[in-house]
Amino acid sequence: MSSFRDLRIVDNFYQTSAFFPMPTVLIGTLTEDGKTSLGPYSLVQPYYVAGKDYYAMLLCARNNSNTAQHLLARGKCSINFITDEKKMVQRSRQVILARRYTRRKKMKNCQFTLEDGLMAEAHPEQVFPKVVTQSFQVFECTWMSDLENAFEDKPGQLDGYPPPYRNFNGITSQFGAHFILRVDKILMKEKQYQGIVNGVKAKDFPRVPVDYGYRDSKTLVYKISRPIPRNIAYAQRYASISALCRRPHRPGYRF
């Protein structure tokens, strides 16, 4: 007999029917007047990692969100990775709670600092979303709207999009959208930059929040973890999940 129970799979299964660890990022996009709007996201991951002429991330979003509508209209974004400092997590939560508002009202009380990224420096004739100064790394990205002819999907339908839908890029369901985002620049703070260039040590790893999503539709759960590097030879000699995954952690933040 199996030691597991069969759990019913329902909508938003990754947070309602599972414990699925996710990153916490702030997506910066451009409004009609060229201002930067921030939206917190966790459904973002690497997509094209090798074998292509570019690298890409995949973002899943509600198609009526400010982020999705801005990407459909202007196709540029910044993916800002924040640390697990409690004030950072609390600030991202404030953005979550304000996402129902217009950009002007939402950003009025935003406690994150914005600055120009490297794309603005390289292409001064164009407008790009700003990046979050408090981030330890930022991906500056362009939506690859030519894939699946997704450029045919237009912004403006906030009550849901009718079919037909795309398979993997653009409007993919009545209320859903997926965006394949080409990584144009990776911006890294000095400490993490030196760690990658000179060989990563434990002290170079940023502490990051792990998002487990909403629980019971009312509680947003974060877990704070510290990565512990293992020597490859050690890992091969002591190849056990308990040895490789054991790490100290602080209790998760609950809001």
N, C-alpha and C positions, 0 to 999 in steps of 0.2 A: 504494500500500500504506500502511496506517495506521502511524503512528509509535507506537501504543499496543499493549500486550499485553492479552489477555482474561484477567482474574483470576477464579478461581472464587469465588462468593459463598457463604459459610458462616455458621453461627450467630455472633451478635455481630459481624456484618460490618463495623461501623463501626470496630472495633479489630483485627479479624483479617484483613480483606480491604481495608483502606483506611487512610489517614492522615486522621483526622477530628478537627479541633481542637475542644475542648470546655472549658467553664468548670469551675472547681473551687469547690464550695460545701459548706457544712455545713447539713444540714436538721435543725432542732430540732423535736421532737414531744413530746407528753405521754404519760407512763406512767400506769398505773392510779392511782397515788398522787399524781399531779399534778406529778411531777418532770420535768425536761427531759432528753431523751436526744438525742445528736447522731449523725448519720450522714453521711459524705461522699458526695457525688453529683456526677456530671457530665452525666447525661442529663436536663437541665432547660433549658427555653427559653421565650421569650415565646409566648403562644398567642392570646389576644384582645388586640389592640393598638389597635383603633379600631372605631367603629361599634356598640359594645355599651354597655349601661348600667353595665358594670364592665370592668376589665382583669384579665387572668389569665395565669398561667404554666402550663406542662405539665411534669409530673414523671413519668418512667418508672422503675419500681422492681420488684424481685422482690417478689411478693405475700406471701412469708413473712418478709420482712425486718422488723426492729423498726419502721422508719419506716412501711412500708405498713400493718402491723398497727395501729399507733397512729393513723394517719390514718383507717383504716376505723372505729376505735372512737371517736375524739374530733374528727377533722376539722380540726385546727388545726396550723399549722406556722410556723416562721421559716426563711427562706432567707438564710443568712449568707455573704457574699462576703469571702474572705480575700485578702491580698496575696501577692506572690511571695517574700517573705522566706523564706529557707531554713528557718528555725525554724518558720514557719507551715506550710510544706509538710510538714515532718517531723512536726509535731503532727497534721496531718490524716492522715498515713500511719499514725500510731499508732492513730487511731480506726478506720481501715480494718482494721488487723490485729486489733483487739479486737472487731469487729462480730459475731463468733460468740458472744460472751459475753452474759450478762444485762446489763441496763442498769446495775445497781449495780456490777458488777465492771468493766464497760467504762468507766464514768464516774469510777471511783475514782481512776484515774491520769490523767484528762483534764487537759491543761495549758492549756486555754482557760478564760477567765473569762466567767461568765454574769451578765447583769443583766436587769432588767425592760425590756420594750419599751414602745412608746407605746400599744399596745392595752390593756395592763394598766392604764395610767394613765387611759385613756379609759373603760374598763369595769372598775372595781375589783371588781365583784360576780362577775366571771368569772375563769377561770384560763387563761392563755395560755403557750405555750412561751417561755422566756427567749431572749435574743439573745446572740450572742458579742461581747464587748466589743472584741476585736481586729479585728472586721470593719470595712471601710470603708463598707459599705452593707448594709442588711438589708431584705428584703421580708417583712412579716408577712401571712400568707395564711390563707384558709379554703377547705377543699375543697368544691366545688360538687356535693354528692352528689345533688342533685335531678336533675341532667342524666342522662338514660338510666336514671332510677330506681336509680342506683348505691347509694343508701342501703340497698337490699336485700342488698348484699354485706356479710357480717359477718366480723369477725376470728375467728381461732382455728384455721383449717385450715393448718397449717404444712407438710403433706406434699403440697400442691398442691390446687387447686380444680377440681371437675368442671364440665363445661359445663352450661348455656349460658353464653356469655361476652358481655360488653359490647363495643361497637364501638370506643369511644374514651374511656370514663370508668369507673373502677372495675376490677373483675377482668376482664382482657381475654384471658387465656390460662391454661393450667394453672399456670404459675409466674410470670406477668407481671401487672402492674397499671399503669394510667395514672391520674393524678390531675390534674384541671383545678382550679387553685388561684387563687381570686380574690385579687387584691392589695388588701389593706385599708390598709396603711401602707407607705410607703417611708422608711426611716430612713437618714440620710446623715451622715457625720462632717463636721465644720465645714469643713475644707479643700475637700472635694469639693462640699459644699453651696454654698459661696461661688463655686466655679468654675462650677457650673451656673447659678446665679442671675445672676452678673455677667459671664458669658462665659467659656467654657472655653479655657484655655491649656494648652500642653503640660505644664507643671508640675502641673496639676490632675488629670491622668489618673493613677489608681493603677496601679502595676505589678501585673499579675495573672498567675498561672500558667495555662498552656494545657495541658490534659490530653489525651494521645493514647492513654490506656488501657493495658491490659496487653499486653505483647508476649511471645510464646512462653509465655504463661500464667505468667510468673515475674517479668517486669520491668515496673514502672510508670514510664512516661515522661512527664516534664513539660518544657515548653519555656518559657523566660522571655523575654518580649518587651516592648519599650517602644513605645507608639503614637506615631507621628509625624503631627501634623495637617497637612493640605494645604489651602491656600486654594482655594475652589471655582473661581475664575477661573483659577488656576494649573492646577487639575486639568483644566479644560476645554481649556486651551491645550496642556497636555502630558499628554494622556489616554493613558497607557500603563501597563500593569500594573507594569512595572519601576519606573516613577517613583512610582506611588502606594503600592506595597507595600514598597519598600525601607526597611529599618529595622535598626538595630543590635540584636544580641541576645547574650545570654550562653548558654553551652552548657546544654542541658537537664539537669535533675536526674534521675538514675537511681538507683533504690533496689533 
